[in-house]
Amino acid sequence: MGIFLDVKGKNYEVTISRNSHLLCKSNIRGKLLNMSKATTNPGSARGPVDHEVRDQIVVAATEHFRLYGYEKTTVSDLAKAIGFSKAYIYKFFESKQAIGELICANCLHEIETDVRAAVDGVDGPPEKLRRMFKTGVESCLRLFFEDRKLYDIAASAATERWEAVRVFEERVQAMLQDILRQGRETEEFERKTPLDETATAIYLVIRPYLNPLLLQHSFDSADDAPAQLSNLVLRSLSP
């Protein structure tokens, strides 16, 4: 099996084959590889900082994990598939988890981007909160059903509490605090409860639908939950 990378500007063409039979061929745009914007552990790189090579490794790893899954893939498998030596990969990533962290951070970054765009697209704190619940659940479900193998990486990250997951949760709670602050300024939300306590409580309400590990147990209620939960939360926030 081989993975061949054709790097043209910010577009990466990835071809995966085994025994001369084509398994997968796809173009991955720079949008998917916005790894520098996704939060990662800066200590995960070894040797010279060569973002181009790191991106090539991550592109190939993403396609390999899509086909065979994260848990079943070793660094040796990845090195053989890409055509790099195992030692060369370790020059840029200290472990398979370090590669998975980048991929996971990118997936969570896309969910965060979807939620932020939805929140910014409406006026009024109550409607912003409703959109946050609705879009967050929809974006997570899309990842689960459209890219299950990459979803499994996010589930592993949630299980082991990777840094990417902790950062994602902090950013979601920061968005919640911004909405709550706006609602208090417009006197649409109560002001007695400390802001951070309120944001944490609301996050715990929606967490089963944003956490990849918990989402798989919440499918039965995923269609109605965003509206029901956001309405419940809004009633509790009434001044």
N, C-alpha and C positions, 0 to 999 in steps of 0.2 A: 504494500500500500504506500502511496506517496501523496504528499500535499505540495502543490506547486503554487507559488505566489507571484502574481504579476502586479507589481506596484506601479501605478500611474497616477501621480499626484496624490490625491487622497482616496482613490479608489483601489481596492484590493480584490483581484480575481483569485478565488480559491478553487482549485480542482482537486478532488480526492478520488483516488482510484485504488483498486486492489486487483492484482494479477491482470493488469492491463484493462480492467473493466471499470468504466466510469461509475462512481457512486454518487458524486455530488459535484456540482459546479455552480458557484454563486459569486455575485459581486457584492462586496461589503463596503459601504461608503464611509467616508470620514465621520459621519454622524454617529454610526455605530461604534466607531473607534475613538470616541471623544474621551479617551482614558485619562488625559491630563486634567480634565475637568472633574472626573469622578474622584472621590476621596479615597486614597489608598495609603498604605503604610509606606512611608518613604524609605524605610529600612529594608524593603523587600528586594531591592536591586543590589547586585554585586558587580564589581568591576566597573568599567567605564559606563557612563550614562549615555546610552545610545537609544534614543526613543524610537528610531525607525526600526531597529532590530527587535526591540521589545514589542512594538506594535505588530510586527510580522508574526512573532511567536504567539501573541494573544489572538490574532485573527485565525491562525491555523488551529490553535487550541480550542477556540470557540466552535469551529466547524467540526473538530474531532469529538468534542464533548456532545455536540448536537446529535452526532451519529451513534456514539457508543456509550454516552453517559459519563458523568464525572467520577462516580465511585469506582467504576470498572477500569478506568484509565490510569496508568502509571506514567511517571516522567519518562521512563524508558520507552513506553509505547509512543508517547508524544514525540520524543526525539527521533525515533525511527520513522514515524509518519512524516515529520517535517523535513527530515534529511539533515538535521543538525545533530551534533553529538550531544550526549546527555550532559557532559561537562560544560559544553557551550551554553546550554539552556540555564544551567546553574550559575553561569556567569551573570545572568540578568535576573533570575528568580531563585530564591533560596529553597523553594519547595513547590509541589503541585498546588498546595493551598494558596500560595502567593499569586499564582496565575489565576486560580479560581476567584480570589479576592477581587482582582481587576475586573473579571467578567461579571461577577456578582455586583460590584459597585456600579458598573455600567447599566445593568438591568434595573437596579434600584434608582439610579439617577434618572432613567427614562420615566419611571413611575412618578418620581418627585416632580419632574418637568411637566408631565401631564396634569398632575394635581395643581401645581402652581399656575399653569396657564388657565385652567378652569376657574380657579379662585380669582385670578386677576381679570377674568373676562366678564365678571358680574359686579354689580354695585350692591352695597348694603351687607353688613356683617352676617345677618341671618342667612341670606342666600349664598354667601361665600361659604358658610359652614355646610350648608346642604350640598353644594357642589363639591366640596372637599370629600365628604363621605361618598357621594355617588361616583366621582371620577376615580378615587383611590381604589374602590372595590372593582370597578370595571377594568382598570389598568392591570391590577393583579390577576384577575381572572383571564385576561387576554394573554398574559405571560404564561399562565398555567396551561391553557388549552392550545396555544399556537406554538409554544416553544418549550415543551415539557422537559426535555433534557436540561435546558438551561434553568428551568424552574427548579429542578432537582439540586442544582448548585446553590440556589438561593435557600432551599430548604436545609441543606447541609450547613450553610452559613448561619441560619437562624438557630439550628440545633447547637452549634458549637460557639455561638455568640461571636462571630467574626467582627472585626472592626467596622467593616462596611455596613453591617446591620445596625450597630450601635449609632453610627453617624447618621444613617437614614432615619432612625427613630428620633434622634435629637432634632433633625431638620423638620420633621413632621410636627413635632411638638412646638418648635419655634414658629411654624406657620400658624398653628393653633393659637399661640399666644398673641400673634399679630392680629388675628381676627377678633379675639376676645378683647384686646386693647381697643380696637376700633369700636366694638360694640359698647364698651363702657364709656368711651368718649361721646358716643351719640346717645347714651342713656338707654340703649336697647337691651343691655345685659346688666345683671346685678354686679355690685362692686364689693360685697362684703367678704367673699371668699378670696384668699390670696390667689393672684393670677397664675403662678406656677402650679399650685395645687389643682386649680380648675382645669388647666391644660393637661396635666397628667391624668386626671380622672377621665376626661373626654377621650384621650388617647387610648386608655384602657378599654373604653367602650368599643372603639373601632378596631383595636389591635387584632382581634381574631380574623379580620378581613384584610389586613395589610401584612400580617406575618405569614410568610410562605408555609411555615410548618403547621400553623393553625388553620389556614384557609381551607385546606383539603377536608377538614371536618365541618365546614360551614357552608357547603354548597347548597344544601336544601333551603337555606334562608337568604342566600346571596342576592336574589332578585328584589326582595322586599326590604331587606335589612337596612340599606342606606337611608331610605325615606323614613322608615319607622324609627331608627335610632337617632337620626338627626333631629326629627321632630320631638322626640323625647328629651334630647339634650337641650334643644331650644326652649322647651317649656321649663326646664330646670334653671335656665339662665334668665328667665323673666325677672325684672326688678320688682 
